[in-house]
Amino acid sequence: MVRPSEKRRSSRAPAGFSLRFQCLDDENEAREYSAQTVNISKDGLLMVSAQHLRVGSNVLLKLRVPVEISGSAFSCTRSLGRIVHRQVPEDGSIRYGVALGRASYRP
């Protein structure tokens, strides 16, 4: 079995950002859920969420970019993503690996 980290195109940095997301494959597509990032890169992220998601699901992510990075308290990025794997570590949290697609940035 190939580990998710072995398939990455770019390295990830630890990051504990709050984000909101919508599951685009769900009948409740308009509903937003919350999550917390564990790590992030230009190509993907690992997030913790209580929401049950299927591997292969498409999601719309909304991430408020921290002031230290963007220089603005109101900057936000939106990105399409796809759930590529699910992990359940010993602490019982549910983590999802997300491959990122197109993104848009709003200062």
Rosetta blueprint (number, residue, H / E / L):
1 M L
2 V L
3 R L
4 P H
5 S H
6 E H
7 K H
8 R L
9 R L
10 S L
11 S L
12 R L
13 A E
14 P E
15 A L
16 G L
17 F L
18 S E
19 L E
20 R E
21 F E
22 Q E
23 C E
24 L L
25 D L
26 D L
27 E L
28 N L
29 E L
30 A L
31 R L
32 E L
33 Y E
34 S E
35 A E
36 Q E
37 T E
38 V E
39 N E
40 I E
41 S L
42 K L
43 D L
44 G E
45 L E
46 L E
47 M E
48 V E
49 S L
50 A L
51 Q L
52 H L
53 L L
54 R L
55 V L
56 G L
57 S L
58 N E
59 V E
60 L E
61 L E
62 K E
63 L E
64 R E
65 V L
66 P L
67 V H
68 E H
69 I H
70 S H
71 G L
72 S L
73 A L
74 F L
75 S L
76 C E
77 T E
78 R E
79 S E
80 L E
81 G E
82 R E
83 I E
84 V E
85 H E
86 R E
87 Q E
88 V L
89 P L
90 E L
91 D L
92 G L
93 S L
94 I L
95 R E
96 Y E
97 G E
98 V E
99 A E
100 L E
101 G E
102 R E
103 A E
104 S E
105 Y E
106 R E
107 P L
